[in-house]
């Protein structure tokens, strides 16, 4: 079972003419694989996830889920937690299970267990605005995992958090992923985060987005990349950055004009 993306392209209209977001993107992801997508702002990473989720149609190219006995269940985790403000945390997490048709008692039990696994057992009756940013994002991750998706699409879910909270939730995320091993496509601007979490890193060029390189991460799990120098890590970080540097500098120069 895998995902095959073949020659995917997408353009958007703008007052200055068409914007080429993606051009000829092709790659494969196996079931159970955790793949990070790294690239400069505006290179089409979020657009790519939305097309794989079925939220946007491609202009050309193909997206195929191959080998599944049924259409794969896909879940999307956004940059913002995207929780319903009028629902309690428990009801937010249980909402996907309701859409799947589970009885009320079953979905509440599963949602409560998922929240407990993420340290939110005492906050099931709270509303999203009563939680910290880190807690809201944990609830959003619980909401995604509780339905046991086949494919999990994550668009910079930890971007708004401070460094310490990011490390904690990264550990929580990997712990949940290890239990059920869904396919994960994870967009991030943080090169070290990509190397900490992923089996492979897809480096995407500036607009129009193309795959510059696929990098297999050579570290066994569990990984501890903090607090110590790791020559291979530093080499990979520098290698990825050098691929992105020209695009990032070009963006800065354009914004100053």
Phi and psi in degrees as a GROMACS rama.xvg file:
@    title "Ramachandran Plot"
@    xaxis  label "Phi"
@    yaxis  label "Psi"
@TYPE xy
-155.35  173.661  UNK-2
-110.417  128.663  UNK-3
-117.879  117.635  UNK-4
-107.67  122.781  UNK-5
-128.468  113.033  UNK-6
52.4552  45.6522  UNK-7
-76.1888  135.252  UNK-8
-138.786  147.964  UNK-9
-152.55  132.563  UNK-10
-124.534  155.362  UNK-11
-128.969  143.022  UNK-12
-73.6347  150.256  UNK-13
-149.439  163.885  UNK-14
-57.5595  -23.5899  UNK-15
-100.934  13.6158  UNK-16
110.303  -178.259  UNK-17
-68.4903  142.246  UNK-18
-107.031  120.865  UNK-19
-83.9231  105.661  UNK-20
-81.9781  -45.6218  UNK-21
-135.756  145.175  UNK-22
-143.017  107.939  UNK-23
67.3854  41.0325  UNK-24
-77.4474  126.151  UNK-25
-138.776  132.945  UNK-26
-169.496  169.071  UNK-27
-128.648  147.998  UNK-28
-134.093  130.894  UNK-29
-86.8187  152.091  UNK-30
-59.0318  135.271  UNK-31
87.9401  -1.59001  UNK-32
-93.0805  143.787  UNK-33
-109.278  112.44  UNK-34
-120.153  128.596  UNK-35
-99.5845  143.712  UNK-36
-113.991  120.613  UNK-37
-122.051  135.884  UNK-38
-176.721  168.966  UNK-39
-67.9565  162.155  UNK-40
-57.8716  139.869  UNK-41
80.9263  10.6895  UNK-42
-88.3202  1.09278  UNK-43
98.8985  11.6692  UNK-44
-62.1852  -48.1748  UNK-45
-66.3262  -38.7432  UNK-46
-59.4759  -41.9008  UNK-47
-60.9124  -46.3449  UNK-48
-60.8804  -42.2462  UNK-49
-64.9655  -34.6418  UNK-50
-69.0612  -39.8536  UNK-51
-66.325  -33.3352  UNK-52
-74.0064  -13.6608  UNK-53
86.9101  12.6565  UNK-54
-87.8106  -19.33  UNK-55
-134.983  141.648  UNK-56
-86.8544  141.815  UNK-57
-74.7283  154.193  UNK-58
-75.5962  -35.8301  UNK-59
-156.584  165.947  UNK-60
94.7285  177.783  UNK-61
-131.436  146.195  UNK-62
-123.951  117.456  UNK-63
-131.432  129.262  UNK-64
-96.6581  113.403  UNK-65
-108.743  133.346  UNK-66
91.3563  -3.06674  UNK-67
-78.2541  139.162  UNK-68
-74.9766  -8.89758  UNK-69
-150.692  161.449  UNK-70
-58.4844  128.158  UNK-71
-65.2697  142.354  UNK-72
-79.5381  121.819  UNK-73
-112.265  140.311  UNK-74
-131.329  143.933  UNK-75
-117.398  131.687  UNK-76
-114.166  119.524  UNK-77
-89.2264  170.718  UNK-78
-59.8322  -45.0321  UNK-79
-88.9648  150.067  UNK-80
-60.0751  -28.3069  UNK-81
59.6814  31.9602  UNK-82
-81.8897  149.22  UNK-83
-74.4713  120.768  UNK-84
-68.2634  -21.984  UNK-85
-88.4707  -2.78049  UNK-86
-106.312  149.315  UNK-87
-66.7479  165.386  UNK-88
-59.0097  -42.8774  UNK-89
-60.5796  -45.3345  UNK-90
-68.7136  -33.3551  UNK-91
-61.0349  -47.382  UNK-92
-68.4214  -33.5393  UNK-93
-79.5064  -10.4609  UNK-94
-59.9824  -44.2026  UNK-95
-61.8963  -35.3894  UNK-96
-68.5313  -33.4339  UNK-97
-63.7603  -41.992  UNK-98
-63.8476  -28.0141  UNK-99
-81.4004  -5.84539  UNK-100
89.7644  14.1268  UNK-101
-72.8345  145.002  UNK-102
-60.2048  154.294  UNK-103
-56.5564  -47.6026  UNK-104
-62.7657  -41.4285  UNK-105
-64.8722  -45.0405  UNK-106
-69.0618  -33.3717  UNK-107
-69.0091  -38.2082  UNK-108
-64.7512  -44.4063  UNK-109
-66.4849  -39.7661  UNK-110
-65.8543  -41.7016  UNK-111
-64.4867  -39.8008  UNK-112
-65.121  -39.3881  UNK-113
-67.1098  -40.361  UNK-114
-66.4365  -37.989  UNK-115
-62.6044  -39.3489  UNK-116
-63.4763  -22.7625  UNK-117
-105.489  16.7553  UNK-118
74.3202  23.6412  UNK-119
-115.655  22.9426  UNK-120
-60.7941  -31.5754  UNK-121
-83.9494  0.20754  UNK-122
-120.835  18.2791  UNK-123
-63.867  -30.2626  UNK-124
-93.9675  0.139291  UNK-125
-77.9547  160.791  UNK-126
-100.021  156.911  UNK-127
-51.9506  -38.9733  UNK-128
-68.0282  -13.6554  UNK-129
-88.6775  -2.23468  UNK-130
-106.043  157.284  UNK-131
-71.6225  167.91  UNK-132
-59.718  -41.9817  UNK-133
-64.5481  -38.6947  UNK-134
-68.9303  -38.2526  UNK-135
-63.2944  -39.8148  UNK-136
-70.8434  -33.0987  UNK-137
-61.7546  -42.0189  UNK-138
-62.856  -37.954  UNK-139
-65.8517  -37.9514  UNK-140
-68.2681  -40.1495  UNK-141
-60.289  -41.2767  UNK-142
-60.029  -37.5858  UNK-143
-73.3359  -42.8105  UNK-144
-78.4886  -26.0495  UNK-145
-63.8276  -26.3192  UNK-146
-84.6349  0.660082  UNK-147
53.5761  62.0151  UNK-148
-70.7371  156.413  UNK-149
-81.3809  -35.0419  UNK-150
-131.674  127.749  UNK-151
-119.52  120.22  UNK-152
-110.102  117.405  UNK-153
-122.867  117.408  UNK-154
-104.282  91.0089  UNK-155
45.7517  55.5269  UNK-156
-67.4079  -18.6667  UNK-157
-110.65  11.9164  UNK-158
-59.4284  -38.4514  UNK-159
-84.9018  -0.38928  UNK-160
-95.1368  155.405  UNK-161
-73.7629  167.777  UNK-162
-60.3537  -41.2797  UNK-163
-66.1412  -43.9754  UNK-164
-67.1768  -35.3772  UNK-165
-59.7462  -43.9574  UNK-166
-61.4697  -42.0622  UNK-167
-63.6288  -46.9976  UNK-168
-73.3296  -29.7761  UNK-169
-58.7379  -42.9207  UNK-170
-63.6769  -43.2929  UNK-171
-60.9766  -44.4443  UNK-172
-60.7522  -46.4352  UNK-173
-65.2053  -36.8835  UNK-174
-61.9921  -43.5613  UNK-175
-66.4701  -42.6881  UNK-176
-62.4467  -40.2456  UNK-177
-60.8902  -28.8657  UNK-178
-73.3482  -37.1321  UNK-179
-121.573  -15.0768  UNK-180
49.3401  56.8202  UNK-181
-71.5325  161.299  UNK-182
-69.0916  130.692  UNK-183
-123.891  129.932  UNK-184
-114.463  120.54  UNK-185
-125.122  112.313  UNK-186
-86.646  132.03  UNK-187
-152.244  151.083  UNK-188
-92.6983  -10.0475  UNK-189
-91.4151  108.311  UNK-190
-62.3149  -41.7473  UNK-191
-66.4353  -36.5703  UNK-192
-61.2984  -42.1029  UNK-193
-59.9912  -42.688  UNK-194
-72.4803  -27.1626  UNK-195
-73.0314  -40.301  UNK-196
-93.4799  -35.907  UNK-197
-95.6883  156.044  UNK-198
-79.386  -36.5563  UNK-199
-139.124  152.197  UNK-200
-119.323  125.422  UNK-201
-96.9862  116.556  UNK-202
-93.1177  121.952  UNK-203
-109.057  138.018  UNK-204
-76.0046  170.167  UNK-205
-63.8151  166.461  UNK-206
-56.4402  134.541  UNK-207
-75.0265  138.954  UNK-208
-65.4259  130.192  UNK-209
-136.071  155.961  UNK-210
-75.8725  114.97  UNK-211
-78.8719  -43.9495  UNK-212
-162.834  147.993  UNK-213
-106.394  124.831  UNK-214
-118.11  121.29  UNK-215
-81.4119  127.467  UNK-216
-82.1907  121.575  UNK-217
-91.5965  20.1847  UNK-218
-102.676  134.773  UNK-219
-72.1142  155.569  UNK-220
-97.1229  149.519  UNK-221
-72.671  147.564  UNK-222
-104.907  140.195  UNK-223
-130.704  96.6989  UNK-224
-102.21  7.83864  UNK-225
-104.07  150.995  UNK-226
76.2565  6.97336  UNK-227
-154.446  155.205  UNK-228
-84.5089  133.074  UNK-229
-128.999  106.615  UNK-230
-54.2487  -44.3489  UNK-231
-65.5465  -38.8077  UNK-232
-60.276  -48.3307  UNK-233
-62.8854  -38.9204  UNK-234
-63.5271  -42.6801  UNK-235
-67.7489  -42.2824  UNK-236
-58.2202  -45.8894  UNK-237
-66.5198  -39.9102  UNK-238
-61.4356  -45.7349  UNK-239
-66.7004  -43.3143  UNK-240
-61.5532  -41.3989  UNK-241
-63.2331  -31.8965  UNK-242
-68.0285  -33.2604  UNK-243
-91.7757  -19.2505  UNK-244
-56.522  -45.8164  UNK-245
-61.4346  -42.5575  UNK-246
-64.6634  -42.1526  UNK-247
-65.0239  -43.5938  UNK-248
-63.9938  -37.5097  UNK-249
-63.8391  -40.2327  UNK-250
-61.4056  -44.3688  UNK-251
-62.1919  -43.3379  UNK-252
-64.2823  -39.4499  UNK-253
-64.7874  -40.3623  UNK-254
-68.2185  -23.3803  UNK-255
-85.5857  -13.5836  UNK-256
